[in-house]
Amino acid sequence: MTPLPTEAQEFLGSLRSERGLSLNTVAAYRRDLLDYFTFLDAAGESGAVAGFAEDLRRRGLARSTRARKLAAVRGYHRFLVIEGLSDDDPTILVDVPRRSRTLPKALTVARVIRLMEAPDRSTPLGVRDAAILEFLYATGSRVTEAATVGLTDLDLDSATVILTGKGSKQRLVPLGSHARTAIRAYLPIRLGLLSEDERSDVLFVNARGRGLSRQGLWEIVKRNGRLAGIEPSSLSPHVLRHSAATHMVEGGADLRTVQEMLGHASISTTQVYTRVSPDHLHEVFVMAHPRAR
């Protein structure tokens, strides 16, 4: 069996940890990508996606099955571009059946506040959870970036943090006052969680003093979401990232600034992640358009 490349494994991991897809759904993506890479091994890279689409048709697979497999391939190549691992998306040039694309719905500011207030700050792990939630929302970071950020990346005095994305690309992101306050409260807790022989530089650690995994961060967000009365299906680290971007745009931030903060290679990606609400769009229209009133 053709092994999946590292990038494909990372894509599958992101489906689980960042988008919250079920194990069965991720397993289906894995099977479809294995089919794709098995084809590439036999046919070579030339005309890869178009050739795979034609191969599926020749095999007599149902239209729905072909659409599902090609959607998995499209998702994989989009992941490579968004994460800065590839400059081109070969699926753009191929007539790949598109599934309806639903973006994660941003939380309202009121729900974000409820979420931030959910952790029990009278307990060590509650203090840690509060710092994690404030960090994710303040920075709009990907879950992997939050899981790998180190103490040396953090500068509370200058209110900034260095985030390292895919391809080791780094960017400087500001930290708001709420995030800084929560992190300052957490840092002594972190020292207490570390074992005597643990010298990890990772900022966010688990109860055993080791760096939190992406799945661990995902579970912390979900657990505190339940405490805040937020449906688990509508909350994940990626939803917090999307919410941060949406709220910045609705607050007047320009897309270039949001692009830099999120670490998007293309402004078109930022436009997708920062669709404003219809109510806000109407409000701006009434204020700005000379014939709106």
Backbone torsions as a table, in degrees:
resi	resn	phi	psi	omega
1	MET	NA	136.5	179.3
2	THR	-67.0	124.8	178.7
3	PRO	-74.6	147.4	176.9
4	LEU	-77.2	138.5	176.6
5	PRO	-66.8	163.5	-178.2
6	THR	-56.8	-40.9	-178.3
7	GLU	-62.1	-37.8	178.7
8	ALA	-68.4	-37.2	176.6
9	GLN	-63.3	-39.7	178.4
10	GLU	-65.9	-39.3	177.3
11	PHE	-60.2	-46.3	179.3
12	LEU	-63.5	-38.6	177.3
13	GLY	-62.7	-38.0	-179.7
14	SER	-68.7	-30.9	178.2
15	LEU	-62.9	-35.9	-179.2
16	ARG	-81.9	-48.6	-171.7
17	SER	-83.1	-32.2	-175.0
18	GLU	-101.9	-34.0	-179.4
19	ARG	-101.9	-9.3	174.9
20	GLY	69.5	26.1	179.2
21	LEU	-71.0	152.9	-178.3
22	SER	-69.3	162.4	178.3
23	LEU	-61.3	-37.7	179.8
24	ASN	-65.6	-39.8	179.4
25	THR	-66.9	-43.5	178.7
26	VAL	-63.5	-37.5	178.1
27	ALA	-63.2	-36.8	177.8
28	ALA	-66.6	-42.0	174.9
29	TYR	-58.6	-43.0	-178.9
30	ARG	-60.7	-45.0	-179.7
31	ARG	-63.1	-41.3	-179.1
32	ASP	-67.1	-38.3	178.1
33	LEU	-70.6	-35.3	175.3
34	LEU	-61.3	-40.1	176.9
35	ASP	-60.9	-43.2	-179.3
36	TYR	-64.5	-47.4	-177.0
37	PHE	-73.5	-27.2	173.0
38	THR	-65.2	-40.2	176.1
39	PHE	-63.0	-43.4	-179.5
40	LEU	-62.0	-39.9	179.5
41	ASP	-61.1	-35.7	-177.4
42	ALA	-84.1	-35.8	-172.4
43	ALA	-103.8	-16.8	-176.6
44	GLY	87.3	175.1	-173.8
45	GLU	-79.1	-20.0	-174.5
46	SER	-63.0	125.6	179.9
47	GLY	59.2	37.4	-168.6
48	ALA	-54.8	-58.5	-173.7
49	VAL	-70.3	-44.6	178.5
50	ALA	-61.5	-41.0	178.9
51	GLY	-65.0	-38.7	179.0
52	PHE	-66.5	-41.5	178.3
53	ALA	-60.4	-42.6	178.7
54	GLU	-67.2	-37.8	178.7
55	ASP	-62.7	-40.8	178.3
56	LEU	-62.6	-40.6	179.6
57	ARG	-65.1	-43.7	179.7
58	ARG	-62.7	-30.3	-179.9
59	ARG	-76.6	-3.6	175.1
60	GLY	73.8	23.8	179.7
61	LEU	-71.6	150.5	179.0
62	ALA	-61.9	152.1	-178.5
63	ARG	-57.2	-41.4	-179.5
64	SER	-64.4	-36.7	178.7
65	THR	-68.2	-42.9	177.8
66	ARG	-62.3	-42.3	-179.9
67	ALA	-62.0	-41.2	-180.0
68	ARG	-64.7	-45.2	-178.7
69	LYS	-65.0	-41.4	-179.9
70	LEU	-71.4	-30.0	175.4
71	ALA	-65.6	-37.1	177.5
72	ALA	-64.8	-41.5	178.7
73	VAL	-65.7	-42.0	178.1
74	ARG	-62.4	-43.9	179.4
75	GLY	-60.8	-39.8	179.3
76	TYR	-63.7	-47.0	-178.0
77	HIS	-69.8	-34.2	174.9
78	ARG	-64.7	-38.3	177.2
79	PHE	-59.6	-43.2	-179.9
80	LEU	-61.5	-41.2	-179.2
81	VAL	-70.0	-47.0	-177.8
82	ILE	-61.8	-37.9	-178.0
83	GLU	-84.9	1.3	177.7
84	GLY	76.9	19.6	-179.1
85	LEU	-93.5	-9.8	178.4
86	SER	-151.4	148.6	178.8
87	ASP	-91.0	-18.7	-173.4
88	ASP	-127.7	148.2	174.0
89	ASP	-112.9	102.4	-176.0
90	PRO	-66.9	-16.0	-179.5
91	THR	-74.0	-15.3	179.4
92	ILE	-63.4	-32.9	-175.9
93	LEU	-88.3	2.4	-176.9
94	VAL	-119.8	140.9	178.9
95	ASP	-76.7	81.8	-179.1
96	VAL	-95.2	127.0	178.2
97	PRO	-57.4	129.6	-178.7
98	ARG	-98.5	137.1	170.3
99	ARG	-86.0	156.5	175.5
100	SER	-62.5	130.8	-173.5
101	ARG	-103.4	112.5	178.8
102	THR	-105.6	120.9	177.8
103	LEU	-76.8	151.5	175.8
104	PRO	-62.2	132.7	-178.1
105	LYS	-77.4	129.2	-179.6
106	ALA	-67.5	143.0	173.1
107	LEU	-69.8	151.6	170.9
108	THR	-71.4	160.7	178.1
109	VAL	-60.5	-37.4	-180.0
110	ALA	-62.4	-39.8	179.9
111	ARG	-71.3	-34.6	176.0
112	VAL	-62.2	-43.8	179.4
113	ILE	-61.5	-41.8	177.0
114	ARG	-60.1	-40.8	179.5
115	LEU	-64.2	-43.5	-179.1
116	MET	-65.2	-26.9	-179.9
117	GLU	-89.4	-4.5	-175.0
118	ALA	-69.2	-42.0	-176.6
119	PRO	-60.9	143.3	176.7
120	ASP	-81.2	99.0	-174.3
121	ARG	-77.2	3.9	173.6
122	SER	-86.8	-4.6	178.5
123	THR	-115.3	151.4	-179.9
124	PRO	-57.5	-45.8	-177.8
125	LEU	-71.5	-27.2	175.0
126	GLY	-67.7	-39.0	175.6
127	VAL	-62.7	-42.7	177.5
128	ARG	-62.7	-46.1	-179.5
129	ASP	-59.7	-40.8	179.1
130	ALA	-61.3	-41.1	179.0
131	ALA	-64.4	-40.3	-179.6
132	ILE	-64.7	-47.4	-178.4
133	LEU	-63.1	-44.7	178.9
134	GLU	-63.3	-38.7	-179.5
135	PHE	-65.0	-47.8	-178.2
136	LEU	-60.4	-44.4	-177.6
137	TYR	-74.1	-37.2	-178.5
138	ALA	-67.6	-39.9	-173.5
139	THR	-96.3	-19.4	-173.6
140	GLY	62.8	28.9	-174.7
141	SER	-75.3	153.1	169.7
142	ARG	-69.5	154.8	-176.5
143	VAL	-62.2	-35.4	178.3
144	THR	-65.6	-38.7	179.1
145	GLU	-65.4	-39.7	178.6
146	ALA	-68.3	-35.5	-178.5
147	ALA	-71.3	-24.2	-174.7
148	THR	-106.9	-5.3	-178.3
149	VAL	-63.8	138.8	-176.8
150	GLY	-110.8	166.5	177.9
151	LEU	-58.3	-37.7	-178.4
152	THR	-71.9	-12.8	176.4
153	ASP	-83.6	-12.3	-171.6
154	LEU	-99.0	132.9	174.7
155	ASP	-133.7	91.1	-176.5
156	LEU	-69.0	-28.6	179.8
157	ASP	-66.1	-39.7	178.6
158	SER	-93.9	1.7	177.0
159	ALA	58.8	45.7	179.5
160	THR	-138.8	162.0	173.8
161	VAL	-143.8	144.1	175.8
162	ILE	-95.1	121.4	177.1
163	LEU	-104.3	138.2	179.8
164	THR	-111.0	113.5	-179.0
165	GLY	-93.0	-164.1	179.3
166	LYS	-64.8	148.5	-177.7
167	GLY	70.5	18.5	179.6
168	SER	59.6	24.0	177.3
169	LYS	-77.1	127.5	-177.4
170	GLN	-108.5	149.9	176.0
171	ARG	-145.2	150.1	179.7
172	LEU	-96.1	124.0	-175.6
173	VAL	-122.8	136.3	178.8
174	PRO	-73.3	153.3	176.2
175	LEU	-117.5	126.4	178.2
176	GLY	-74.3	170.7	-175.0
177	SER	-64.4	-37.4	-179.6
178	HIS	-65.1	-41.5	178.8
179	ALA	-65.8	-42.4	-179.5
180	ARG	-63.3	-42.7	179.5
181	THR	-62.2	-43.5	-179.4
182	ALA	-66.1	-39.2	-179.5
183	ILE	-69.8	-39.9	178.3
184	ARG	-61.7	-38.3	178.1
185	ALA	-69.0	-30.5	-177.2
186	TYR	-80.1	-31.8	-172.4
187	LEU	-55.8	-43.1	175.6
188	PRO	-64.9	-32.9	176.9
189	ILE	-63.8	-42.0	179.7
190	ARG	-57.9	-44.4	179.3
191	LEU	-59.9	-37.9	179.4
192	GLY	-69.6	-28.0	179.7
193	LEU	-78.1	-29.5	-178.1
194	LEU	-67.9	137.9	174.0
195	SER	-76.8	165.2	-174.9
196	GLU	-60.5	-33.3	-177.6
197	ASP	-94.6	5.3	-179.2
198	GLU	-90.3	124.5	-179.2
199	ARG	-124.4	30.5	-176.6
200	SER	-65.7	142.4	176.9
201	ASP	-91.7	-6.8	-176.6
202	VAL	-62.7	133.3	-176.0
203	LEU	-68.3	-51.4	-174.4
204	PHE	-99.1	120.9	-176.3
205	VAL	-120.7	161.7	178.0
206	ASN	-89.5	-173.4	-176.0
207	ALA	-64.8	-18.7	179.1
208	ARG	-96.1	5.6	176.9
209	GLY	82.8	11.1	178.9
210	ARG	-104.0	157.8	-178.8
211	GLY	-57.5	136.9	178.3
212	LEU	-69.1	141.1	174.3
213	SER	-82.0	168.8	176.5
214	ARG	-60.9	-40.6	179.5
215	GLN	-65.2	-37.1	177.8
216	GLY	-62.2	-43.2	177.1
217	LEU	-63.8	-41.7	179.5
218	TRP	-59.7	-43.8	-179.3
219	GLU	-66.3	-36.9	178.6
220	ILE	-62.6	-42.9	178.2
221	VAL	-62.9	-46.5	-179.2
222	LYS	-61.8	-46.3	-176.7
223	ARG	-61.4	-45.0	-179.7
224	ASN	-73.3	-26.5	173.5
225	GLY	-63.1	-42.4	177.5
226	ARG	-61.8	-40.6	177.9
227	LEU	-62.7	-31.0	-179.3
228	ALA	-87.2	0.6	-179.8
229	GLY	77.4	25.6	179.4
230	ILE	-102.4	129.5	-179.3
231	GLU	-57.8	129.5	179.9
232	PRO	-54.7	-33.2	-177.7
233	SER	-69.8	-16.1	-177.8
234	SER	-106.7	13.5	-176.6
235	LEU	-140.3	136.2	175.8
236	SER	-163.1	169.5	174.4
237	PRO	-56.1	-35.2	-179.8
238	HIS	-67.7	-34.8	177.1
239	VAL	-65.0	-38.1	176.4
240	LEU	-64.1	-39.7	177.3
241	ARG	-62.2	-46.1	180.0
242	HIS	-65.2	-38.6	179.8
243	SER	-65.1	-42.9	179.1
244	ALA	-59.3	-45.1	-179.4
245	ALA	-65.6	-44.7	-178.9
246	THR	-62.1	-44.6	-178.7
247	HIS	-67.3	-32.9	176.4
248	MET	-65.8	-44.5	179.9
249	VAL	-64.5	-43.6	179.6
250	GLU	-66.3	-23.0	177.4
251	GLY	-86.9	-1.8	175.5
252	GLY	111.5	1.1	-179.9
253	ALA	-69.3	142.1	176.6
254	ASP	-81.3	156.3	-174.2
255	LEU	-63.7	-33.3	179.8
256	ARG	-63.0	-39.4	178.6
257	THR	-66.3	-43.5	179.3
258	VAL	-65.8	-38.1	177.0
259	GLN	-58.3	-46.3	-179.8
260	GLU	-64.0	-41.4	-178.5
261	MET	-65.9	-42.2	-177.8
262	LEU	-79.6	-17.4	-179.3
263	GLY	78.9	30.9	177.8
264	HIS	-81.1	135.2	178.2
265	ALA	-72.6	-30.9	-175.6
266	SER	-122.5	140.0	177.5
267	ILE	-65.2	-26.3	179.7
268	SER	-64.8	-33.4	176.7
269	THR	-65.5	-41.1	179.3
270	THR	-63.7	-38.5	179.0
271	GLN	-62.3	-35.5	178.6
272	VAL	-67.4	-41.5	-175.0
273	TYR	-80.4	-11.1	-173.3
274	THR	-124.1	40.6	174.3
275	ARG	-66.2	127.5	-178.1
276	VAL	-81.0	159.3	-178.8
277	SER	-70.3	153.4	177.8
278	PRO	-58.4	-38.1	179.8
279	ASP	-62.2	-43.1	-179.4
280	HIS	-69.1	-38.6	178.6
281	LEU	-60.1	-43.1	179.1
282	HIS	-65.3	-40.7	179.6
283	GLU	-60.6	-45.4	179.3
284	VAL	-66.3	-39.9	179.3
285	PHE	-59.5	-46.4	-178.8
286	VAL	-63.1	-38.1	-178.2
287	MET	-75.9	-33.4	-169.1
288	ALA	-102.6	-29.6	-173.3
289	HIS	-85.3	129.1	-176.4
290	PRO	-65.0	-19.7	-178.4
291	ARG	-112.5	18.4	-176.3
292	ALA	-80.6	-25.6	-176.7
293	ARG	-113.5	NA	NA
